[in-house]
């Protein structure tokens, strides 16, 4: 676990996925998208994180 005082640089793909996920949550809350579209975005975020984790472990 990293200490709160250390800076953490996000991988661009993860940062983009996070921003997309936040945007999708706002759209869901505003009834601009369906729950199915929300679930698709949710899976995309975790897919990117899994790919990053697999790369780091190698």
Backbone as JSON, one array per atom type, in Angstrom:
{
  "sequence": "XXXXXXXXXXXXXXXXXXXXXXXXXXXXXXXXXXXXXXXXXXXXXXXXXXXXXXXXXX",
  "N": [[0.85, -1.19, 0.0], [0.55, 2.22, -0.79], [1.78, 5.25, 0.64], [-0.23, 8.09, 1.6], [1.14, 10.44, 1.05], [2.8, 10.02, -1.11], [3.16, 10.54, -4.62], [1.09, 9.43, -7.24], [1.28, 8.3, -10.45], [-0.94, 7.97, -12.98], [-1.62, 5.47, -15.41], [-2.18, 6.32, -18.76], [-4.31, 4.94, -20.14], [-5.85, 3.89, -18.05], [-6.58, 6.23, -16.75], [-8.16, 7.44, -18.74], [-10.2, 5.53, -18.9], [-11.29, 5.77, -16.34], [-12.26, 8.42, -16.44], [-14.16, 8.16, -18.46], [-15.88, 6.35, -17.21], [-16.81, 7.88, -15.04], [-18.18, 9.84, -16.44], [-20.17, 8.27, -17.62], [-21.55, 7.4, -15.35], [-22.67, 9.82, -14.48], [-24.36, 10.32, -16.66], [-26.08, 8.15, -16.4], [-27.28, 8.72, -13.94], [-28.66, 10.99, -14.67], [-30.56, 9.94, -16.27], [-29.89, 9.63, -18.98], [-28.81, 7.48, -20.23], [-29.18, 3.88, -20.55], [-29.41, 1.17, -18.14], [-28.11, -1.01, -19.19], [-26.21, 0.11, -20.92], [-24.66, 1.36, -19.01], [-23.64, -0.88, -17.62], [-22.03, -1.97, -19.62], [-19.99, -0.03, -19.83], [-18.94, -0.26, -17.28], [-17.83, -2.83, -17.37], [-15.85, -2.36, -19.28], [-14.09, -0.6, -17.95], [-13.04, -2.28, -15.91], [-11.86, -4.2, -17.51], [-9.74, -2.8, -18.73], [-8.24, -2.22, -16.43], [-7.6, -4.83, -15.61], [-5.99, -5.66, -17.76], [-3.85, -3.9, -17.44], [-2.94, -4.71, -14.9], [-2.14, -7.36, -15.47], [-0.03, -6.84, -17.2], [1.78, -5.54, -15.5], [2.42, -7.54, -13.69], [3.92, -9.32, -15.21]],
  "CA": [[0.0, 0.0, 0.0], [1.34, 3.45, -0.85], [1.37, 6.25, 1.63], [-0.96, 9.2, 0.96], [2.02, 11.54, 0.66], [3.46, 9.71, -2.37], [2.36, 10.84, -5.8], [0.82, 8.27, -8.08], [1.04, 8.68, -11.83], [-1.85, 7.0, -13.59], [-1.4, 5.08, -16.79], [-3.19, 7.04, -19.55], [-5.49, 4.13, -20.44], [-6.67, 3.81, -16.84], [-7.15, 7.55, -16.52], [-9.25, 7.61, -19.71], [-11.31, 4.65, -18.51], [-11.92, 6.39, -15.16], [-13.01, 9.6, -16.87], [-15.32, 7.65, -19.18], [-16.78, 5.75, -16.23], [-17.45, 8.98, -14.31], [-19.13, 10.45, -17.37], [-21.29, 7.35, -17.79], [-22.34, 7.43, -14.11], [-23.48, 11.05, -14.52], [-25.43, 10.13, -17.65], [-27.05, 7.22, -15.82], [-28.03, 9.45, -12.91], [-29.53, 11.95, -15.35], [-31.45, 9.16, -17.16], [-29.51, 9.82, -20.37], [-28.44, 6.17, -20.76], [-29.85, 2.75, -19.9], [-28.57, 0.4, -17.23], [-27.29, -1.88, -20.03], [-25.06, 0.91, -21.36], [-23.84, 1.55, -17.82], [-22.94, -2.14, -17.36], [-21.0, -2.11, -20.65], [-18.9, 0.85, -19.44], [-18.38, -0.85, -16.07], [-16.98, -3.94, -17.81], [-14.71, -1.78, -19.98], [-13.16, -0.08, -16.95], [-12.33, -3.38, -15.27], [-11.04, -4.85, -18.53], [-8.51, -2.01, -18.85], [-7.48, -2.42, -15.2], [-7.07, -6.2, -15.65], [-4.89, -5.68, -18.72], [-2.73, -3.2, -16.8], [-2.45, -5.58, -13.84], [-1.44, -8.48, -16.1], [1.22, -6.31, -17.74], [2.67, -5.22, -14.38], [2.85, -8.79, -13.06], [4.91, -9.99, -16.09]],
  "C": [[0.89, 1.24, 0.0], [0.85, 4.43, 0.19], [0.68, 7.4, 0.92], [-0.06, 10.33, 0.49], [2.73, 11.28, -0.66], [2.54, 10.05, -3.54], [2.23, 9.58, -6.64], [0.5, 8.76, -9.48], [0.19, 7.59, -12.48], [-1.42, 6.7, -15.02], [-2.51, 5.74, -17.61], [-4.46, 6.24, -19.85], [-6.43, 4.03, -19.24], [-7.33, 5.15, -16.56], [-8.32, 7.81, -17.46], [-10.46, 6.77, -19.33], [-12.04, 5.22, -17.3], [-12.8, 7.57, -15.56], [-14.28, 9.18, -17.62], [-16.35, 7.1, -18.21], [-17.52, 6.83, -15.45], [-18.51, 9.65, -15.18], [-20.38, 9.58, -17.52], [-22.16, 7.33, -16.54], [-23.23, 8.67, -14.09], [-24.64, 10.91, -15.5], [-26.51, 9.19, -17.12], [-27.91, 7.93, -14.79], [-29.01, 10.45, -13.51], [-30.49, 11.28, -16.34], [-31.16, 9.4, -18.63], [-29.11, 8.5, -21.03], [-29.2, 5.09, -19.99], [-28.87, 2.04, -18.98], [-27.66, -0.55, -18.03], [-26.04, -1.15, -20.52], [-24.11, 1.16, -20.19], [-23.01, 0.29, -17.54], [-21.82, -2.35, -18.37], [-19.78, -1.25, -20.28], [-18.17, 0.28, -18.22], [-17.42, -1.98, -16.43], [-15.73, -3.42, -18.51], [-13.67, -1.28, -19.0], [-12.36, -1.21, -16.33], [-11.47, -4.15, -16.25], [-9.71, -4.12, -18.68], [-7.64, -2.22, -17.61], [-6.87, -3.81, -15.15], [-5.89, -6.3, -16.6], [-3.66, -5.01, -18.12], [-2.11, -4.08, -15.73], [-1.66, -6.75, -14.4], [-0.09, -8.03, -16.63], [2.23, -6.05, -16.62], [3.24, -6.49, -13.76], [3.94, -9.47, -13.88], [6.31, -9.58, -15.8]]
}
